[in-house]
């Protein structure tokens, strides 16, 4: 169970969330097949029926955050520090056709391939991870809240650039994948658009969704934006993306630094 940390209102300075990225050569899990490398990095995919789920590599590094899990971006608490091993994450949210295929639904051609699943519950998302793992022999799951923020931030200290934030669109447009520019690791639509489930359980049957939705004001969306919802249904604009591999996140909040300093930037 994830412990919710209450914000410390005595702080007079707001800590800027940060992350450091360490260059480690990725290992492609057996369940994935490597596709290629592009300007964003390495890609791999898993084929299920007619559908290819494409994953991007998130290199190992460290995340520091003062967002308070389950309380939205307005809540600030003590700084928490995590070492994050490398992992593979879907470059877009789960599509409707792939979701239906994994749900053993024969009706998979009534929507375009780039349409996204919306309004599913956290329980349904967990079932999809289990079915995909059974079909492929891999280990697929939802990202933790730490992994989600780390993948969205991808080493950046600044606010999200507007060209990556999916806001100011209609609900119909929110069904579409890759509507904005990918982030530096090649991951699309993590802020705005659809809120996304993480694996974390909070309390009383609640779970976390991240990134906000297409209807939120752009000035409130940030990498650490999270909200609590019921695991039986998070609303009309909630989707998810999967992670393959990656485990052993280490909470360094109360420990000394364990990682070496980051390598110097390329000249």
N, C-alpha and C positions, 0 to 999 in steps of 0.2 A: 504494500500500500504506500502510495506517495504521501509524504507528510507535507501538509500545506503550511508554509512559513508566513507568519503575519508580518506586514510591513512595519518598519521602524520609522515613526513619524518625527522622531527627534533629529533625523539627519537633515542638515541644512544644505548639503551638496548632493545632487543626483548623480549617481555613478553611471557612466556610459558603458553599456554592455560591449564586450569585446571578445575576439577569438583569435587564436594563433594557430597557424596551419604548418604542419611538418610534412616534408616531402618523403613519402614512403611508397615504394612500388606496390601497386594493387595486385591482389591475388583474386582471380576470377573463380567464384564458387563452381562446383561441378554442375549445379542446376542451371547455370547461365552459360551462354556461348558468347564469346567476345565478338563484337561487330567491327569496330574500327576506333581510331582516335581522330579527333578533330580539334578545332581551336579551343574547345572547352575542356578536353581531356578524353578519357577512355569511355567507351560505351560497351555494354553487353546486353543480351536479351534472353528471354525465355519464350519459346513458341508454344502456344496452347491453341490447338485447333487452327483456325485461320488467323489468329491474332498473335501479334508479337508485343510483349511487354518490354519496353526498353528501360534500362537502368543506367545511372550515372555514378561514377566513383566519387565518394567524398573522402579525401585523405585524412589521416589521423591528425589530431591537433588538440587544442584546449579551448574550452568555452568558459567565459566568465559572464555571469548575468545577475542582475538584481531584480528581474521580474519575479512576481510572486505567483506560483502555480495555481491556476484556477480562479484568479481574482481579476483578470483582465489587465491591459497594459497600464492602467492608471495606478495600479498598486506597485509600490517599490519596497523592497525589503533588504535584508543583509545580502551582501555579495556572495554568490555561490560559485565555486570553481570546479570544473570537470575535465578530466582527461578523456578524450573521445577516440576510440580506435576507428580505423577506416571502415567504411561500409558502402554498400551499393543501395541506391534509392531510385525509385521510378522517376523518370524525367517529367512525367505528367501525372495527373490524378487518374485513377482507374476509370476506364471507359465503360459506357453502358453495355456495348456488345460483349466485351470480355467478362464483365460482371455477370451477365446473363448466362454466358457459356459455362462459367465456373459454378453458377447456381443451378446447373442442369436444366436450364430453360431453353427449349428448342427455338423460341422466337428470338433470333439474334440479328435479323436483317431488317428490322423495322426502323432502325435509326442509323445515322451516319457513323462511320467508324471513329470520327473525332468527337462524338458526343460523350459527355461525362455522366457517371452515375451521380445522382443527387437524391437527397432525402432518405438515404439508407441509415440504418441504425448502426451503432458501434458493434452490436452483437452480430449483425449481418456481415460487417467488415471482417470480424474475427473468423467467421465461418469461411470467408473467401480465402483468408491466409491459410487455413487448415486444408481446404480442398486443393489449393495450388501446391502446397507442400506435399500432399499425398500423390497428386498426379505427376509431379516432377522428381520426387525424392529429395527436394531441397528444403531449406529452412527459410520460409517467408513469413513475415510478420509486419505489424504496424510499427512505425518508428516510435521511439520514446520521445518525450517532450524535449529532452536535451538534444537528441539527434535531429529532431525537426528544426529547432532553432539554429543548430549548428549548420545544417544544410542550407537553410534560408540565408544565413549570414555569410557563409563561405569566406571567412577571414576578414570581413569588412567591419570597420568601426563607425562608419557614417550612417545616416538615415537611408532608408531604401530609396533608390532612384525612381522617380515617377513612372518611367517607361516599363518597370517591372511590376507595377501594382495594378491589378485588374479591378478598376472602379469606374463608375459613370457609364455602365452598360445596362442592358435589359436582362431580365431573368432568362430569356431565350438565349441571349448571347453567352450567358454564364454556363450553358451546357457545352460550349465549344472549348476544345483544348488548345493550348499554345496561342492564346490571344495576345500575349505581350512578349517582350524581349526576355530571353532566358537570362538567368543570373550567371556569374562567372564560371560556375561549374556545369552549366548547360541544363539547369533545372528550371522548369517553366511554372509560372502562375502560383507561387507559394503565398503571395500576399494579395488579399482581395479575392474576387472570383468566388470560390467555394472555401468555406472553413474546412479544416482537415482534422480527422481524428488522429490522436496518438494512442499508444498502448497503455498509458498511465491511468490507473484507477485512483480516484481521489477519496471519496467517501459517500455513503448513502446511495450507492448505485450510480454515482456521477463519474464522468470521464472528461477529458480535456479535448477541446478543438482549438486549432491554431490558425493564425493568419488573417482572420476576419473574412468578410464577404464583400461582394460587389456593391452592396448597399451602404457600406460603412464610409464615413468621411475619410479621405486619404490622409488627413493630418493625424488621425488616431491610430493608423495602422503602423506597426513596427515589427521587427523580427521576433520580439518577445510577446506579441499580442496573443493571449490565450483566454478562453472562457470555459466555464463548467457547464456541461449539459448532461441530460440523462442518457445512460447507455442504451435505452430502448428507442431513442430517437432524438437527434440533435437539432432538428429544424429542417426547413425547406431548402437550404443552401449549404449542405454539408456533404463532403465526399471524403476520399482518402487516397493515399498512395502507399506502396509497399516498400519494405526494406528486405534485402537479402544479405545474410552474413552480418558480422559486426556484433560484438558483445563485450562485456567486461568494462563498461563505463565506470570510471573511478571518481568518486566524489572527493575533491581535494579542498573543500571549504575550510577545514580545520587542520590542514597539513602543510608542510613546507613544500616548495616547488620540487617536482620529481622529474620533469622533462628538461632536456638541455635547451639552451636558448635557440630561437628559430634561426634558420640559415639566412644569410644576408640576401637582399633582393637581387635579382639578376641585373647586370649592367646593360 
